[in-house]
Amino acid sequence: MPDLVVCVKQTVDVYQLKPHPETLAPQLAQAQFKNSDFDLNALEEAIRIKEKHGGRVVLVTAGHDVKTLLVRECLAMGADEAYVFSDPAMSKADGHVTAFVLSKIIEKKVGKWDLILCGEASLDENAYQTGPRLAEIFNIPHVSYVSKLEWLGGSVKAWKSVEEGVKVVSCKTPAVVTVGLEINTPRLPSLLMIRAAQKKPVNDVKREELGLREEDLKPMADVLEVKALKTERRRQVFEGKPEELAEKLAETILAHGGKR
């Protein structure tokens, strides 16, 4: 029976995020947080493997202000327990810091595991780094852009999206798999599942338990500024016959191509 670890990041809901009308900076103080969509697909896939083959699903998450309610949502979906690292120093964490902290939680708290599942990217930054970095830290195989996954005992078989279509690969476990949105549809927990989640353990993890130093939480890359892209419509109106309109439109697009 597989022991599965799922890494879930809590992010701002970018679909509800609005930029400041003058500075164009995102108004984070007013933003709602949610579990990153890609990571919920990873969690759903882990739960499906568990339902078919048995085992357990352990959730790990790290952030500057982890919301327990959002952790409980993951437990309600079917995860068995959670390990949470919530530290203000994670507010500027990049992919390097995030993967390092998650690896320490997995190494020191989770115990035995066979497979780590992550979303292929986070909803907010879309850096695509956590999964590959975890595989590098543990020196194990990594399969990315997975749209279908099968557990085969001591190995996995994965269908991964590539430019020319889909490629089928396999590798032995332990391994890291990063999944895309197309792999499944995350379930909506029932009231019974939500109630059952209240009894599942949420383990808070401190720096000292992981042996983390201040410098371990310093990012390798600093984000200097984030702004929304300001766009304006040209509002050009074309009149004439269809063939004339097509020609005018093509000429206008070519004339202004690459310009804003």
N, C-alpha and C positions, 0 to 999 in steps of 0.2 A: 504493500500500500504506500502510495507516494506521500511525502511530506512536502507541501507546497508553500512557498513564501510569495506574497504579493506586495509590491511597493506601491503605495498610494500617496499622491501629493494633493494637498488642499490648496486650491488656487482661487483667485478672484473669478467671479462669473463674468467672463469677457463679453458675453452677449448682453449683459446689463450695464457694462461699464461705459461711462460717458466722459469725454474729455472736457477740460475747462474751456469755456468759450473764448478766452483770450490767450492763455498760455498753451493750450492744446495738450497739457499734461493730464494723464488719467486721474480722475478724482477717486483715489483709492480709499479715502476716509469714508466715502459713502457706499463703497462696494460690498456686495454680498459674497460670501465664500461658498465654495462647493468642492466636492471631490472631483478631480480632473476626469473628464469623460473617457479618455484613453485608458486610464487606470481602472475605471469601473469595468471596461471590457476585459482587462487582464484578470480582475477579480472574478467576473462571471465565468471566464474560461477555467480558472482554477476550481471553482465550485462545481462545474460540470464534470471535470476530471475526478473530483472527490466523489460525486454522486455515482459515477460509473465504476470507479476502482477502489473507493475507500480512501483512508488516509486522513490528513488534516490540512487546513488552510490557515496560515498565520499571516496576519496583516502587520506591516511595518510602515511607519510614517514619521517624517521629521519636518519641522517647520518652526517659524518664529512664534506662532500663536495657534497651536493645533486645537481645533474645536472638537470637544468630546462628542457632541451630538453627531457630527459628520462621521466620526469613527464608529459610533453606534449604528449608523446607517449601513456601513460596510459589514458589521457583524450581523445585522438583520438580514442582509443578503445571503449570508451563509458562512462567513469566516468564523473560525472557532475562537480565536483570541487575537489581541492586538498589542503591539509594543509601540509606544509613543515617545518621541523625543521632541519636546517643545522648549525652545530656548530663543530668547531675543536675538542672540548672535546669528541665528539662521535667516534673519531678515534680508541679508545681502548675499546669501549663499548662492554659489554658481553650481554647475554640474559636478565639478571636482569635489566641492565640500559635501554636497548632497549625497553623492555616491559613497564617499568615504564614511560619512556618518551612518548611512544605511548598512554598509558592510560591517561596521562595528556592532550595530544592533543584532544583525544576523549572526555574526561570529560569537558574540558573548551571551546572547539572550535566547535566540531561537532554538539552538541545539541542532539536532539532526535535520537535514533537509536535502531534497533531491532536485528541486527545480525552483528557480526564481522567475516570476512573471512580472513584467512592467508594461505600461502603455508605451508605445513607440515614441511618444513625445508628451510633454505637459501642455495643458490647455492654455497656459499663460505665456510661456517663453518659447515653446516649440524648439528646444535645443537638440533633442534626439540624443542626449548624452548619457543619461542615467544607466540604462541597460548595458551599453557597451563598456562603460567605465566599471560597473560592477563585475562584469565578466573578466576584465583586465585585472582587477584587484584580486579576484579569486583564482585567476589563471584557468578558466574553464571555457568551454564553447559558448558562443552566442549566436542566436538566430534572430534576425530582425524582420520587420514588415510582415509578420505572420498573419495570414488570413484564415488558416485552418490548422488545427493542432491535434495530434493523437499521442496518447501516452502508451508506450509499448513495454512497460516494465523498467528495464534499465536504460531505456533510450526514448527519444521522442522523434516523431515524424512530423514535419512542418511543411505547409504550403506557404511560400513567401512571394509577395508581389515584387516583380522586377519590371524593367522598362519594356521588355518584349512579351510580358505576360505573367505567368506563374511558374515558379520553380519549386520542385519538391526536393527537400533535403532531410537528412536525419543525422542525429548525433547522440552520443552517449550522455548520460547524466552523471554527475551534476552539471547543469547548464543554465544559461539565462535566455529567456525568450521574451521578445518585445512584440506586442500585438497592435493591430490597427483597429479602427472603428468597425470595419466590415466583418470582423471575425464572429460577432454575435450581437445580440441585443440584451443588455443588462436587465435582470429581472427587477420588478417592483415588489418589495417585501410586503407580505400580508400583515394584518394586525397581529396575528399569532406570532409571526417571525419577529416583529418589532418588540413584542413583549418578551420573547425568549432571549433577545439580544441583551436585555437589561441584566441578565444573569451571567453573561460571558465576560471573562476578564479583560480589562483594559489596563495594561501595565505601563506606568510612567517610568521612563528611564532618564537618569541624570548623567551629567558629564563624567562625574567621578566613576560611575559604574562602567563606563565605556573607555576610561583612560584617555579622554580627550583633553587636549591642551588648548589654550586660547588661540594659538597659531593654526591649529587644525581646522578652525572655523573661519579662517580668513580666506576669502575668495581669491582665485588666481586672476580673475578678470573683474574689473569694476564697471558697473553700468553708470555712465555719466549723466545721461538724460533719456527720458522716454517721452515721445510726443506722438499724437495722432497725426496722420497724414492729411493735410488740408487739400481738398479738391474742390474745384469749381466747374460747373457745367458751362459750355460755350454758348448754349442756347441759340444755335444757328438754325434757321428755317430755310429749307430748300423748296422751291416750287418748280413745277414743270412736269413733263411726261416721265413715266417710270424709268426709261432708259437714260434720260437726261439726269434724273435724280441720282441714279446709281453712279453715273460718271462724276457728278459734282461731289458726291459723298466720298468716293474713292480718292479724288484729288485732294479733298480737304484732309482726309486721314493721313495721306502721304505727306502733305505739306506740314502737318503738325505732329507727325510721328516722333515720339521720344521727347516732346516738349510738354510742359505743364503750365 
